[in-house]
Amino acid sequence: MRGLDLKQDELFSYTTLEQRIPNDHPLRPLRRLVDTVLASMDRDFDGLYSRRGRASIAPERLLRASLL
Protein backbone atom coordinates (compact mmCIF):
# COMPACT_ATOMS: atom_id res chain seq x y z
CA MET A 1 0.00 0.00 0.00
CA ARG A 2 1.38 3.37 -1.02
CA GLY A 3 1.91 5.98 1.70
CA LEU A 4 1.03 9.64 1.40
CA ASP A 5 3.52 12.34 0.47
CA LEU A 6 2.89 14.51 3.50
CA LYS A 7 5.18 17.44 4.09
CA GLN A 8 5.99 18.34 7.67
CA ASP A 9 6.70 22.03 7.95
CA GLU A 10 7.74 22.18 11.57
CA LEU A 11 9.46 19.83 13.96
CA PHE A 12 10.05 21.29 17.40
CA SER A 13 10.86 24.66 15.90
CA TYR A 14 9.15 27.98 15.55
CA THR A 15 10.56 28.59 12.10
CA THR A 16 9.97 26.50 9.01
CA LEU A 17 12.61 25.26 6.61
CA GLU A 18 11.20 27.68 4.06
CA GLN A 19 12.11 30.56 6.37
CA ARG A 20 15.64 29.24 6.95
CA ILE A 21 16.60 28.65 3.31
CA PRO A 22 17.37 31.78 1.27
CA ASN A 23 14.96 32.56 -1.57
CA ASP A 24 17.82 32.62 -4.06
CA HIS A 25 19.19 29.19 -3.05
CA PRO A 26 20.03 27.17 -6.20
CA LEU A 27 18.00 24.13 -5.09
CA ARG A 28 14.70 26.03 -4.88
CA PRO A 29 13.94 25.97 -8.64
CA LEU A 30 15.09 22.36 -8.83
CA ARG A 31 12.76 21.41 -5.98
CA ARG A 32 9.79 23.02 -7.77
CA LEU A 33 10.65 21.14 -10.96
CA VAL A 34 11.04 17.83 -9.10
CA ASP A 35 7.71 18.32 -7.30
CA THR A 36 5.96 19.00 -10.62
CA VAL A 37 7.45 15.92 -12.27
CA LEU A 38 6.64 13.67 -9.29
CA ALA A 39 3.07 14.99 -9.18
CA SER A 40 2.67 14.10 -12.86
CA MET A 41 3.79 10.54 -12.04
CA ASP A 42 1.08 10.05 -9.40
CA ARG A 43 -0.98 7.66 -11.53
CA ASP A 44 2.13 5.60 -12.36
CA PHE A 45 2.99 5.23 -8.68
CA ASP A 46 -0.59 4.23 -7.83
CA GLY A 47 -0.38 1.35 -10.29
CA LEU A 48 2.73 -0.04 -8.62
CA TYR A 49 1.27 -0.35 -5.11
CA SER A 50 -1.31 -2.70 -3.63
CA ARG A 51 -4.50 -1.34 -2.07
CA ARG A 52 -4.08 -3.69 0.90
CA GLY A 53 -1.57 -3.83 3.68
CA ARG A 54 0.42 -1.31 5.60
CA ALA A 55 1.25 2.01 3.95
CA SER A 56 4.81 2.41 2.73
CA ILE A 57 6.93 5.51 2.58
CA ALA A 58 5.65 7.58 -0.33
CA PRO A 59 7.78 6.97 -3.44
CA GLU A 60 7.81 10.72 -4.09
CA ARG A 61 9.44 11.28 -0.73
CA LEU A 62 12.10 8.62 -1.38
CA LEU A 63 12.91 9.91 -4.87
CA ARG A 64 12.98 13.54 -3.73
CA ALA A 65 15.35 12.70 -0.85
CA SER A 66 17.65 10.74 -3.16
CA LEU A 67 17.77 13.51 -5.73
CA LEU A 68 17.99 16.58 -3.55
N, C-alpha and C positions, 0 to 999 in steps of 0.2 A: 504494500500500500504506500502510495506516494505522500510524503509529508508536505506541509505548506511552507511557502517561502516567506515567513514572517520576518520582519525587520525590527530589531529591538533598538530603539533610539537611545535609551538610557540604561545604565547599569551602575547603580550606586553612585551616581554623579548628578550634579545639577546642570551640567552642560552636555550637549549632545556632541557626537563626533562631527556633525555638520558645522558646529560652531568652532571646533578646534582646528579643522582643516582649512587652510586658506582657500579663498574662492578661485585663485589663479593656479591652484595645484595642478600639475600635469595629468594626474590620474582622474580628475573630475570628468572631463569629456569622455575618457575611455570608459568610465563607470556607466555613464548615461548610455553609451553605445552598447555596452555589454548587457545592460538591463533591457534595452529595446530588443536585442537579438534573442535573449533568453525568453522574454515574454512572447515573442513570435513562435518559439518552439514549444509552447505550452501543450498544444495538442499532441505533439510527438512524444513528449514526456509522459502524458497521460496514457498513451498506448503501451508504454513499456512497463507500467506498474499494475499490480493486481488491485482489485477493489477490496479484497479481504486482508485481514492480518493487521499487524502493527505498523503504524506510519513510519516511514524512513525519513532520513534527512532529505530535505528537498534537493533535487538534482541541480536546480539553479544555484542554490547556496554553495554546493560543493564545487561546481564549475567556476562560479564567481571567485571563491576563495583561492582556487588553484591558479586562476588567471591573474587576479589582482595581487 
